[in-house]
Amino acid sequence: MGHSRNNSECIVENGGWIEVRRWRRPNTERFRMLALLWIFPSGGAAMILGLRMPDWSEARGLLQHLGVVEFEQWVALAILLAHLVFAWLAWRYHRAERVREVAFREPNPDHDLRKLR
């Protein structure tokens, strides 16, 4: 059951990838991107909190105040808190993380399969 190879099937050495080394701060970049993308869930959470403010006029004591807050408002608060944590971690890593060399693979432009024809 062997397959015969014709000339149109070519195998590129190393799979067409090259190893690239760059100087980066990976944790800073990760949390900066999370903080930027987390704007969308935070916007929805702010709308939930803004449109459905709890009525605390009849609540007496801390437990009754907490009982007035609905489940989706707790989730919205957690989403906003996560956004603050991501922004704080991005700032912290920006100040503390050292630049380091990171190696990764990217496609080799010299071994583009379209050039093998």
NORLINGI-V121535 format. One record per pair of residues at least 12 apart in sequence whose C-alpha atoms are under 10 Angstrom apart, sorted by the first residue. I is the first residue (numbers start at 0). J is the second residue. D is the distance in Angstrom with one decimal. If there is no record, write none. Layout:
i->I j->J d->D
i->I j->J d->D
This chain:
i->6 j->116 d->9.3
i->7 j->115 d->8.5
i->7 j->116 d->7.3
i->8 j->112 d->9.9
i->8 j->115 d->9.3
i->8 j->116 d->9.6
i->9 j->112 d->8.3
i->9 j->115 d->7.6
i->9 j->116 d->9.3
i->10 j->110 d->9.9
i->10 j->112 d->8.9
i->10 j->115 d->9.7
i->11 j->110 d->6.7
i->11 j->111 d->8.6
i->11 j->112 d->7.8
i->11 j->115 d->9.1
i->12 j->110 d->8.2
i->13 j->107 d->9.5
i->13 j->110 d->9.5
i->14 j->106 d->8.7
i->14 j->107 d->8.9
i->14 j->110 d->8.6
i->15 j->104 d->9.7
i->15 j->105 d->8.5
i->15 j->106 d->5.9
i->15 j->107 d->5.4
i->15 j->108 d->8.1
i->15 j->109 d->8.2
i->15 j->110 d->5.3
i->15 j->111 d->7.0
i->15 j->112 d->8.2
i->16 j->103 d->9.7
i->16 j->104 d->6.0
i->16 j->105 d->5.5
i->16 j->106 d->4.5
i->16 j->107 d->4.9
i->16 j->108 d->8.6
i->16 j->109 d->9.6
i->16 j->110 d->8.0
i->16 j->111 d->9.6
i->17 j->103 d->8.3
i->17 j->104 d->5.5
i->17 j->105 d->5.7
i->17 j->106 d->6.3
i->17 j->107 d->5.4
i->17 j->108 d->9.0
i->17 j->109 d->9.8
i->17 j->110 d->9.6
i->18 j->102 d->6.6
i->18 j->103 d->5.6
i->18 j->104 d->4.5
i->18 j->105 d->6.7
i->18 j->106 d->8.9
i->18 j->107 d->8.8
i->19 j->100 d->9.9
i->19 j->101 d->8.2
i->19 j->102 d->5.6
i->19 j->103 d->5.5
i->19 j->104 d->5.9
i->19 j->105 d->7.0
i->19 j->106 d->9.8
i->19 j->107 d->9.9
i->20 j->99 d->9.9
i->20 j->100 d->6.3
i->20 j->101 d->5.5
i->20 j->102 d->4.4
i->20 j->103 d->6.6
i->20 j->104 d->8.7
i->21 j->98 d->9.7
i->21 j->99 d->8.1
i->21 j->100 d->5.5
i->21 j->101 d->5.5
i->21 j->102 d->6.6
i->21 j->103 d->8.5
i->22 j->97 d->9.8
i->22 j->98 d->6.1
i->22 j->99 d->5.3
i->22 j->100 d->4.4
i->22 j->101 d->6.1
i->22 j->102 d->8.9
i->23 j->96 d->9.7
i->23 j->97 d->8.5
i->23 j->98 d->5.3
i->23 j->99 d->5.5
i->23 j->100 d->6.2
i->23 j->101 d->6.5
i->23 j->102 d->9.8
i->24 j->92 d->8.2
i->24 j->93 d->7.9
i->24 j->95 d->10.0
i->24 j->96 d->6.6
i->24 j->97 d->6.7
i->24 j->98 d->5.1
i->24 j->99 d->6.4
i->24 j->100 d->8.6
i->24 j->101 d->8.7
i->25 j->92 d->9.2
i->25 j->93 d->10.0
i->25 j->96 d->8.8
i->25 j->97 d->9.7
i->25 j->98 d->8.5
i->25 j->99 d->8.4
i->25 j->100 d->9.7
i->25 j->101 d->8.3
i->26 j->88 d->8.7
i->26 j->89 d->7.6
i->26 j->91 d->9.8
i->26 j->92 d->6.5
i->26 j->93 d->8.4
i->26 j->96 d->7.6
i->26 j->97 d->10.0
i->27 j->88 d->7.7
i->27 j->89 d->5.2
i->27 j->90 d->7.6
i->27 j->91 d->8.1
i->27 j->92 d->5.1
i->27 j->93 d->5.4
i->27 j->94 d->8.9
i->27 j->95 d->9.2
i->27 j->96 d->7.3
i->27 j->97 d->9.7
i->27 j->98 d->9.8
i->28 j->89 d->7.5
i->28 j->92 d->8.9
i->28 j->93 d->8.6
i->29 j->85 d->9.3
i->29 j->88 d->9.5
i->29 j->89 d->7.8
i->29 j->92 d->9.8
i->30 j->84 d->9.2
i->30 j->85 d->5.7
i->30 j->86 d->7.0
i->30 j->87 d->8.7
i->30 j->88 d->6.3
i->30 j->89 d->4.8
i->30 j->90 d->8.6
i->30 j->91 d->9.7
i->30 j->92 d->8.3
i->30 j->93 d->9.5
i->31 j->85 d->7.4
i->31 j->86 d->6.8
i->31 j->87 d->9.4
i->31 j->88 d->8.2
i->31 j->89 d->5.0
i->31 j->90 d->8.0
i->31 j->92 d->9.3
i->31 j->93 d->9.0
i->32 j->85 d->9.0
i->32 j->86 d->9.4
i->32 j->89 d->8.6
i->33 j->81 d->9.9
i->33 j->82 d->8.2
i->33 j->85 d->6.4
i->33 j->86 d->8.1
i->33 j->88 d->9.9
i->33 j->89 d->8.6
i->34 j->81 d->8.9
i->34 j->82 d->6.1
i->34 j->83 d->8.0
i->34 j->84 d->8.5
i->34 j->85 d->5.2
i->34 j->86 d->5.3
i->34 j->87 d->8.9
i->34 j->88 d->9.0
i->34 j->89 d->7.5
i->35 j->82 d->8.9
i->35 j->85 d->9.0
i->35 j->86 d->8.4
i->36 j->82 d->9.4
i->37 j->78 d->8.6
i->37 j->79 d->8.9
i->37 j->81 d->8.5
i->37 j->82 d->6.1
i->37 j->83 d->9.6
i->37 j->85 d->8.4
i->37 j->86 d->9.4
i->38 j->78 d->9.9
i->38 j->79 d->9.2
i->38 j->82 d->7.5
i->40 j->75 d->8.7
i->40 j->78 d->7.0
i->40 j->79 d->8.2
i->40 j->82 d->8.8
i->41 j->75 d->7.7
i->41 j->76 d->9.1
i->41 j->77 d->9.6
i->41 j->78 d->6.2
i->41 j->79 d->5.5
i->41 j->80 d->9.1
i->41 j->81 d->8.9
i->41 j->82 d->7.0
i->41 j->83 d->9.8
i->42 j->75 d->9.6
i->42 j->78 d->9.6
i->42 j->79 d->8.8
i->43 j->75 d->7.9
i->43 j->78 d->9.3
i->43 j->79 d->9.7
i->44 j->71 d->8.8
i->44 j->72 d->7.9
i->44 j->73 d->9.7
i->44 j->74 d->7.9
i->44 j->75 d->4.4
i->44 j->76 d->7.2
i->44 j->77 d->8.9
i->44 j->78 d->6.7
i->44 j->79 d->6.8
i->45 j->72 d->9.4
i->45 j->75 d->7.1
i->45 j->76 d->8.5
i->45 j->78 d->9.2
i->45 j->79 d->7.8
i->46 j->75 d->8.9
i->47 j->71 d->7.6
i->47 j->72 d->6.7
i->47 j->74 d->9.6
i->47 j->75 d->6.8
i->47 j->76 d->9.5
i->48 j->71 d->8.7
i->48 j->72 d->6.1
i->48 j->73 d->9.2
i->48 j->74 d->9.9
i->48 j->75 d->6.9
i->48 j->76 d->8.0
i->49 j->72 d->9.7
i->51 j->68 d->9.5
i->51 j->69 d->9.1
i->51 j->71 d->9.6
i->51 j->72 d->8.0
i->52 j->67 d->9.8
i->52 j->68 d->8.4
i->52 j->69 d->9.6
i->52 j->72 d->8.6
i->53 j->65 d->9.7
i->53 j->66 d->9.8
i->53 j->67 d->6.2
i->53 j->68 d->5.9
i->53 j->69 d->7.9
i->53 j->72 d->8.9
i->54 j->67 d->7.1
i->54 j->68 d->8.5
i->55 j->67 d->7.0
i->55 j->68 d->9.0
